[in-house]
Amino acid sequence: MISNVAPNSADLPIDPDFDDEIVTDFAPAGTDLSPITLELSPAVCGQRLDKVVASMVPQFSRSRIQLWFEGGHVKVDGKPARGKDTAYGDETVTIEPQAAPEDTAYTPEPIELDIVHEDDDILVINKPAGLVVHPGAGNWSGTMLNGLLHRWPQLANVPRAGIVHRLDKDTSGLMVVGKTLAAQTDLVRQLQARTVKREYLALVWGTPHLSATIDSPMGRHPRERVKMAVSTSLNAKPAITHYERLASGALDRRPVSLVQCRLETGRTHQIRVHMQSIGFGLVGDAVYGKTHLAPAFHRQALHARRLGLTHPSTGEHCEWVIPLAADFAELLESAGIEQPEAV
């Protein structure tokens, strides 16, 4: 029998390099922090103690082991030791591993979440500006992930507590979460297949064309590694943004435009970088915009207002549209622009 049915997205392999906003770096199980006892052999005689210990417990980084030495958590024959001490090869070393911030990042916390939709398989959340999606350097607590684990403890059994894609901390709007491993996997593969509809509203400086497609690969900024940039590097990844100008107004006598952006790919900071690359940076964008214009708004004026996808369990097409965040709505009013109707 020959079938012409399109392959199910859940049957496609996960490609971790496909899209920067898709969360495929699923976290492994927690590290064992039980006390460790090491019996040194004559073979290590004359070596620095910290190097000997690091070679015997490779599951921990050298910098972390050094902190344990400094904190008195590494002992030789029952006495606190220093990393620079010399090993003689007949000692007993005991280590009391200490948790690093990332080890306790998956702690449930009572964080208020605006739930737009919930069923047995998925959650759709209206993320406010200022909320970090999941723990990372500098933000090991107080994230959406911590809030998910508090409200739905069963999500501890799903990688990243079911999160499948990211929004920047200061971007507001819709996100979907898989409540089961099967749902999460299906959603990730839908994102990879570019069948998830993600539509954003952005307020930009200037007056761009009525509509256009920005097809410009992106990669790390060559000098400022915390930023992204349009790039011709061989390591750059495809990035495609479709935009349409909906209305125009003015802030501080400078022209601004409300644009609707539809993502075909989802690179980190894609809309912010793409709009800046054609000369129309986002209002309030302190990272990619012009410094003297940053005070016009306290965050980048970007809101994920529409999300459409195929339900992982029922196969039905689902779509959600939400109003602008209150601060964004006030910004539009200041610019003399009416909020667009949800259609």
MORAZI-V723375 format. One record per residue. N is the residue number from 1. OMEGA is omega in whole degrees, 0 to 359 (NA if undefined). Layout:
N:OMEGA, N:OMEGA
This chain:
1:179, 2:181, 3:177, 4:181, 5:180, 6:181, 7:177, 8:182, 9:181, 10:179, 11:181, 12:179, 13:176, 14:177, 15:185, 16:181, 17:188, 18:190, 19:185, 20:183, 21:177, 22:181, 23:177, 24:179, 25:184, 26:186, 27:175, 28:178, 29:183, 30:181, 31:178, 32:181, 33:178, 34:178, 35:182, 36:176, 37:181, 38:174, 39:184, 40:180, 41:179, 42:182, 43:183, 44:182, 45:177, 46:181, 47:175, 48:185, 49:182, 50:178, 51:178, 52:180, 53:181, 54:180, 55:184, 56:176, 57:185, 58:179, 59:179, 60:180, 61:179, 62:181, 63:179, 64:178, 65:179, 66:178, 67:178, 68:174, 69:183, 70:181, 71:179, 72:183, 73:174, 74:183, 75:175, 76:182, 77:174, 78:182, 79:179, 80:183, 81:175, 82:181, 83:182, 84:177, 85:180, 86:176, 87:179, 88:174, 89:177, 90:185, 91:169, 92:181, 93:175, 94:181, 95:174, 96:183, 97:179, 98:181, 99:171, 100:181, 101:182, 102:180, 103:181, 104:183, 105:183, 106:179, 107:178, 108:177, 109:181, 110:181, 111:182, 112:179, 113:179, 114:184, 115:179, 116:181, 117:174, 118:169, 119:184, 120:187, 121:187, 122:170, 123:171, 124:188, 125:172, 126:183, 127:177, 128:173, 129:180, 130:180, 131:176, 132:185, 133:180, 134:186, 135:177, 136:182, 137:180, 138:181, 139:183, 140:178, 141:178, 142:182, 143:176, 144:179, 145:179, 146:178, 147:178, 148:181, 149:179, 150:184, 151:180, 152:183, 153:181, 154:179, 155:175, 156:180, 157:179, 158:180, 159:181, 160:180, 161:175, 162:181, 163:182, 164:178, 165:188, 166:162, 167:176, 168:179, 169:186, 170:171, 171:180, 172:171, 173:193, 174:173, 175:176, 176:180, 177:175, 178:182, 179:177, 180:178, 181:180, 182:180, 183:180, 184:180, 185:179, 186:180, 187:178, 188:182, 189:172, 190:178, 191:179, 192:179, 193:178, 194:178, 195:176, 196:181, 197:179, 198:184, 199:184, 200:168, 201:180, 202:172, 203:185, 204:174, 205:177, 206:183, 207:181, 208:176, 209:181, 210:177, 211:179, 212:174, 213:177, 214:180, 215:185, 216:179, 217:182, 218:175, 219:177, 220:176, 221:185, 222:182, 223:181, 224:191, 225:178, 226:182, 227:173, 228:181, 229:169, 230:190, 231:173, 232:179, 233:177, 234:180, 235:180, 236:181, 237:178, 238:179, 239:184, 240:178, 241:174, 242:180, 243:177, 244:177, 245:183, 246:183, 247:178, 248:179, 249:181, 250:172, 251:182, 252:178, 253:175, 254:181, 255:175, 256:180, 257:173, 258:181, 259:174, 260:183, 261:175, 262:183, 263:170, 264:171, 265:182, 266:178, 267:176, 268:178, 269:190, 270:182, 271:181, 272:181, 273:182, 274:181, 275:177, 276:183, 277:178, 278:173, 279:182, 280:182, 281:181, 282:174, 283:178, 284:182, 285:183, 286:183, 287:185, 288:182, 289:178, 290:187, 291:185, 292:179, 293:185, 294:183, 295:182, 296:179, 297:188, 298:177, 299:175, 300:183, 301:185, 302:186, 303:177, 304:190, 305:183, 306:178, 307:178, 308:182, 309:174, 310:183, 311:185, 312:184, 313:186, 314:183, 315:180, 316:174, 317:179, 318:179, 319:179, 320:176, 321:180, 322:177, 323:175, 324:171, 325:187, 326:182, 327:178, 328:179, 329:178, 330:178, 331:178, 332:179, 333:178, 334:180, 335:181, 336:181, 337:177, 338:176, 339:178, 340:178, 341:177, 342:181, 343:NA
